[in-house]
Amino acid sequence: MKFTFGFTDDPFDKPPCRGCSSYLTEPYVKCAECGPPPFLLCLQCFTRGFEYKKHQSDHTYEIMTSDFPVLDPNWTAQEEMALLEAVMDCGFGNWQDVANQMCTKSKEECEKHYMKHFINNPLFASTLLNLKQAEEAQHNETAIPFHPADDPPRPTFDSLLSRDMAGYMPARADFEFDNYAEWDLRDIDFVEDDSDILHALKIAVVDIYHSRLKERQRRKKIIRDHGLINLRKFQILERRYPKEVQDLYETMRRFARILGPVEHDKFIESHALEFELRREIKRLQEYRAAGITNFCSARTYDHLKKTRDEERLKRTMLSEVLQYIQDSSACQQWLSRQADM
C-alpha cells in the first residue's frame, strides 16, 4: 500500500467507482495491478472486498488522496490546487473572491501564501528565469534575417505587363478589371416623383451593376486561387511537363474555373504520371521484344542504339552531300543551312 496524489477536487473529473458507480471522493483506492484504464474503488466497496473480472481483492493497491502538505504544513495539496484554480478564475489580486471560492482560507491567508510560495519563491523565480532564457535562446537560434522588400511593380493600365498579370496591381493588392462599371450609376438618383417605368429602369441598371460586380469578384477569385497573377511564371512552370502534358494543360485550362485549384493540379499531375508510366511501359516492352531480361543488358542496348542512330544520321548527311555535290549552288545552300544549325 502507498499514498498517491489524486485527481482534482471536482468529483466529475474522476472516473466513477467500479463497484457502485458512485462519484469518488477522497480518499479512494486504486488497484496497482489492473489497468489501464485505472480500476478505482470507493472505501465502502474496497472494505467489502469487491472483485470484478481480473480484479481480485488481494491485489496490491494505492490510496489516492490529496490530504498532505506540499509547500506549507498548514496547506494540503488539495488546497494548493484550489488556490491556483481560484486565482485563475478570479484574477490575481482579487483575494476576497479567491477566499470565497476556496471556503477554507481567509483573504489574508490566501494572499500571504500565494505571494510567499508562488511569487517570491526563489526556486520558482529561478525556474521562470531559466525558462525565459531558454525561450530567448530558441528564438535567437531560429530568428529569420530581415531583408527589405522590393518595391512592387506598378504597371500602367492596359499595358503589356498589366495584361500579363491579369490586371493585378501589387501595390494595391487588388485587380483592375471592368473599372468603368460604376459610371452607369453616377447620374442615377432615386426620387419620389419618378414614374414606374423610370423607377424600374433604374432598378434594372442597379441589377446590371450588381451582376458586373459578381463577375469581377468571380474572375478575381479564379485568378487568385489558381495563381494566375504572374502569367509568365505560370508558363515557365508548365514547361517542366512533357509536350503531351503541356497540350493537355492548355486544353484543360478553360475547365480550371469549374474545378478547384487543388483538384485541377491533381488532375494534371495524374495525367503527367500516366504519361510517364506509359513511356516506361513502352521502353520495357521494347527491351522484352529485343530479348533483354535485365537492366545491365538494357544499358548496353541503349548505348548501342544511340551509337547506331548517330551513324545513321551521319550516313543520311553524307547522302545529302553526295546528292548536292554536283550542283555548286545547291551545295552552297546546304553548307549555309548546316552552318545555321
Buried (B, 14 or more C-beta within 10 A) or exposed (E): EEEEEBBEBEEEEBEBBBBEEEBBEBBBBBBBEBEEEBBBBBBEBBEEEBEEEEBEEEEEBBBBBBEEEBBBEEBBBBBBBBBEBBBEEBEEEBBEBBBEBBEEBEBEBBBBBBEEBBEEBEEEEEEEEEEEEEEEEEEEEEEEEEEEEEEEEEBEEEEEEBEBBBBBBBEEEEBBBEEEBEEEEEEEEEEEEEEEEEEEEBEEBBEEBEEBEEEBEEBBEBBBBBEBBBBEEBEEEBEEBEEBBBEBBEEBBEEBBEBEBEEBBEBBEEBBEEBEEEEEEEEEEBBEEEEBEEEEEBEEBBEEEEEEEEEEEEEEEEEBEEEBEEEEEEBEEBEEEEEEE
